[in-house]
Amino acid sequence: MASSEEDGTNGGASEAGEEKETTGRRRRLSFLATAWLTFYNIAMTAGWLVLAIAMVRFYMEKGTHRGLYKSIQKTLKFFQTFALLEIVHCLIGIVPTSVLVTGVQVSSRIFMVWLITHSIKPIQNEESVVLFLVSWTVTEITRYSFYTFSLLDHLPYFIKWARYNFFIILYPVGVAGELLTIYAALPYVKKTGMFSIRLPNKYNVSFDYYYFLLITMASYIPLFPQLYFHMLRQRRKVLHGEVIVEKDD
Ligand SMILES: CCCCCCCCCCCCC[C@@H](O)CC(=O)SCCNC(=O)CCNC(=O)[C@H](O)C(C)(C)COP(=O)(O)OP(=O)(O)OC[C@H]1O[C@@H](n2cnc3c(N)ncnc32)[C@H](O)[C@@H]1OP(=O)(O)O
C-alpha cells in the first residue's frame, strides 16, 4: 500500500498538521516557562526584600550586628536554598545562562550558608558575615526584580542600570566577606576537626575539612574572575548593545 508521502496526495497536509501541533506545544511550553519564571522571580524578590527589611529593623532596634545572623537565618537559608532551582532552569533550557557559571555562583552561596555560617556558630557574629549578607541582599533584590520586570515587558531603566552596575562593587565586597568568614572559621575547624574523617577507619579514607577550606579559598582565585568577567560582558551587551560571541562550556 502506498503511503500518502509516496503517492503525494495528502502528505503536505499531514506535515503541515504535525508542524502546527509542534508549534502549539512549543508555545504552551514557553507560556508555562514564562509563567513559572515570573512566579519564581516575584517570590525571590519578595524573599530578599523581607530579608533586607529584617536586617535594617534589627540594626535600628539593637544598634549592633551581633545577633543579626541568628535573627534572619531561617529566611536566608530558605531563599538561598530555593535558588538551587536556578541550576535546574539552566539545565532544562528555560533561561539562556551557562550551567557552569550558575552552578559555581549558586553552589558557593549554598556552601557559605550551610557548611560555614550555619555549621560554625562562633563565626556568626563576625563583621565579614554582614559584609556578604548586605552584598547578596542588594544584589538579589536588584537581580530578581530585573528579571521580573523584563518578563513583564516593563523594565524601568534604573533597575536595568542597577543590575549591570552595582555588581562592580558588590561582587568584590561579597567575595571579600565570604573569604574573611571562611578565614575566621579556620582555627575553629582545626581545633574541633569537624566534618573530618581520620584514619584508621574501615573504609580506609581520610578527609580534612580544614584543608578543604584552604583549597576552597584558593579556588576563588581562578573562579571569581570568570564570574566577574561574565558579568562585565553581560553589562556591555545589555547597556551598550555590543554583540558578544560566548564560547560553549
Ligand atoms: C562546594 C564548594 C564550592 C565552592 C566554590 C568556590 C568558588 C567560588 C568563586 C565564586 C564566588 C562567587 C561568590 C558570590 O556568592 C559573591 C556574591 O554574589 S557577592 C554579591 C554580588 N553578586 C553579584 O552581583 C552576582 C552576579 N551574578 C549573577 O548575576 C548570576 O548569578 C550569574 C549566573 C553570574 C550571571 O547571571 P546571568 O548570566 O543569568 O546574567 P543575566 O542576568 O544577564 O541573564 C542572562 C539571560 O538569562 C535570563 N535569565 C537568567 N535568569 C533568569 C530568571 N531567573 N528569570 C528570567 N530570566 C532569566 C536573563 O533575562 C537574560 O536573558 P537575555 O539574554 O535573553 O536577556
The ligand as an SDF file (V2000), in Angstrom:
LIG
                    3D

 66 68  0  0  0  0  0  0  0  0999 V2000
   31.3050   23.1560   47.1540 C   0  0  0  0  0  0  0  0  0  0  0  0
   32.1090   24.3740   47.3160 C   0  0  0  0  0  0  0  0  0  0  0  0
   32.0460   25.3090   46.1520 C   0  0  0  0  0  0  0  0  0  0  0  0
   32.9370   26.4560   46.3690 C   0  0  0  0  0  0  0  0  0  0  0  0
   33.2080   27.2460   45.1150 C   0  0  0  0  0  0  0  0  0  0  0  0
   34.1660   28.3080   45.4220 C   0  0  0  0  0  0  0  0  0  0  0  0
   34.4720   29.2170   44.2900 C   0  0  0  0  0  0  0  0  0  0  0  0
   33.5810   30.3930   44.2260 C   0  0  0  0  0  0  0  0  0  0  0  0
   34.0560   31.5260   43.4390 C   0  0  0  0  0  0  0  0  0  0  0  0
   32.9420   32.4800   43.1280 C   0  0  0  0  0  0  0  0  0  0  0  0
   32.4380   33.2390   44.2430 C   0  0  0  0  0  0  0  0  0  0  0  0
   31.1070   33.9420   43.9910 C   0  0  0  0  0  0  0  0  0  0  0  0
   30.6690   34.4660   45.2670 C   0  0  0  0  0  0  0  0  0  0  0  0
   29.3420   35.1840   45.2480 C   0  0  0  0  0  0  0  0  0  0  0  0
   28.4820   34.4630   46.0960 O   0  0  0  0  0  0  0  0  0  0  0  0
   29.5060   36.5400   45.7850 C   0  0  0  0  0  0  0  0  0  0  0  0
   28.3550   37.4160   45.5190 C   0  0  0  0  0  0  0  0  0  0  0  0
   27.3530   37.1180   44.9440 O   0  0  0  0  0  0  0  0  0  0  0  0
   28.5660   38.9540   46.1290 S   0  0  0  0  0  0  0  0  0  0  0  0
   27.2100   39.9290   45.5930 C   0  0  0  0  0  0  0  0  0  0  0  0
   27.3630   40.4070   44.1610 C   0  0  0  0  0  0  0  0  0  0  0  0
   26.9830   39.3530   43.3030 N   0  0  0  0  0  0  0  0  0  0  0  0
   26.5520   39.5360   42.0500 C   0  0  0  0  0  0  0  0  0  0  0  0
   26.4770   40.6160   41.5170 O   0  0  0  0  0  0  0  0  0  0  0  0
   26.1080   38.2810   41.3800 C   0  0  0  0  0  0  0  0  0  0  0  0
   26.1420   38.4040   39.9460 C   0  0  0  0  0  0  0  0  0  0  0  0
   25.8480   37.1060   39.4440 N   0  0  0  0  0  0  0  0  0  0  0  0
   24.7600   36.8520   38.7210 C   0  0  0  0  0  0  0  0  0  0  0  0
   24.0220   37.7180   38.4110 O   0  0  0  0  0  0  0  0  0  0  0  0
   24.4120   35.4670   38.2830 C   0  0  0  0  0  0  0  0  0  0  0  0
   24.4880   34.6640   39.3560 O   0  0  0  0  0  0  0  0  0  0  0  0
   25.2500   34.9280   37.1390 C   0  0  0  0  0  0  0  0  0  0  0  0
   24.8570   33.4800   36.9180 C   0  0  0  0  0  0  0  0  0  0  0  0
   26.7260   35.0040   37.4660 C   0  0  0  0  0  0  0  0  0  0  0  0
   25.0140   35.7410   35.8820 C   0  0  0  0  0  0  0  0  0  0  0  0
   23.7540   35.7800   35.5270 O   0  0  0  0  0  0  0  0  0  0  0  0
   23.2560   35.6230   34.0020 P   0  0  0  0  0  0  0  0  0  0  0  0
   24.2570   35.0400   33.1040 O   0  0  0  0  0  0  0  0  0  0  0  0
   21.9640   34.9400   34.0950 O   0  0  0  0  0  0  0  0  0  0  0  0
   23.1620   37.0700   33.5220 O   0  0  0  0  0  0  0  0  0  0  0  0
   21.9080   37.9000   33.1440 P   0  0  0  0  0  0  0  0  0  0  0  0
   21.2110   38.3610   34.3500 O   0  0  0  0  0  0  0  0  0  0  0  0
   22.3890   38.9620   32.2340 O   0  0  0  0  0  0  0  0  0  0  0  0
   20.9020   36.8930   32.3850 O   0  0  0  0  0  0  0  0  0  0  0  0
   21.2240   36.2570   31.1420 C   0  0  0  0  0  0  0  0  0  0  0  0
   19.9350   35.8650   30.4740 C   0  0  0  0  0  0  0  0  0  0  0  0
   19.2210   34.8830   31.2450 O   0  0  0  0  0  0  0  0  0  0  0  0
   17.9580   35.3910   31.6150 C   0  0  0  0  0  0  0  0  0  0  0  0
   17.6450   34.9080   32.9500 N   0  0  0  0  0  0  0  0  0  0  0  0
   18.5280   34.4640   33.8440 C   0  0  0  0  0  0  0  0  0  0  0  0
   17.9440   34.1210   34.9780 N   0  0  0  0  0  0  0  0  0  0  0  0
   16.6270   34.3770   34.8070 C   0  0  0  0  0  0  0  0  0  0  0  0
   15.4870   34.2510   35.6270 C   0  0  0  0  0  0  0  0  0  0  0  0
   15.5660   33.8040   36.8870 N   0  0  0  0  0  0  0  0  0  0  0  0
   14.2960   34.6110   35.1090 N   0  0  0  0  0  0  0  0  0  0  0  0
   14.1760   35.0730   33.8510 C   0  0  0  0  0  0  0  0  0  0  0  0
   15.2300   35.2290   33.0090 N   0  0  0  0  0  0  0  0  0  0  0  0
   16.4370   34.8740   33.4880 C   0  0  0  0  0  0  0  0  0  0  0  0
   18.1090   36.8820   31.5380 C   0  0  0  0  0  0  0  0  0  0  0  0
   16.9180   37.5870   31.3850 O   0  0  0  0  0  0  0  0  0  0  0  0
   18.9890   37.0190   30.3120 C   0  0  0  0  0  0  0  0  0  0  0  0
   18.2160   36.7790   29.1550 O   0  0  0  0  0  0  0  0  0  0  0  0
   18.5140   37.5310   27.7920 P   0  0  0  0  0  0  0  0  0  0  0  0
   19.9640   37.3650   27.4670 O   0  0  0  0  0  0  0  0  0  0  0  0
   17.5920   36.8850   26.8190 O   0  0  0  0  0  0  0  0  0  0  0  0
   18.1580   38.9600   28.0600 O   0  0  0  0  0  0  0  0  0  0  0  0
  1  2  1  0
  2  3  1  0
  3  4  1  0
  4  5  1  0
  5  6  1  0
  6  7  1  0
  7  8  1  0
  8  9  1  0
  9 10  1  0
 10 11  1  0
 11 12  1  0
 12 13  1  0
 13 14  1  0
 14 15  1  0
 14 16  1  0
 16 17  1  0
 17 18  2  0
 17 19  1  0
 19 20  1  0
 20 21  1  0
 21 22  1  0
 22 23  1  0
 23 24  2  0
 23 25  1  0
 25 26  1  0
 26 27  1  0
 27 28  1  0
 28 29  2  0
 28 30  1  0
 30 31  1  0
 30 32  1  0
 32 33  1  0
 32 34  1  0
 32 35  1  0
 35 36  1  0
 36 37  1  0
 37 38  2  0
 37 39  1  0
 37 40  1  0
 40 41  1  0
 41 42  2  0
 41 43  1  0
 41 44  1  0
 44 45  1  0
 45 46  1  0
 46 47  1  0
 46 61  1  0
 47 48  1  0
 48 49  1  0
 48 59  1  0
 49 50  1  0
 49 58  1  0
 50 51  2  0
 51 52  1  0
 52 53  1  0
 52 58  2  0
 53 54  1  0
 53 55  2  0
 55 56  1  0
 56 57  2  0
 57 58  1  0
 59 60  1  0
 59 61  1  0
 61 62  1  0
 62 63  1  0
 63 64  2  0
 63 65  1  0
 63 66  1  0
M  END
$$$$
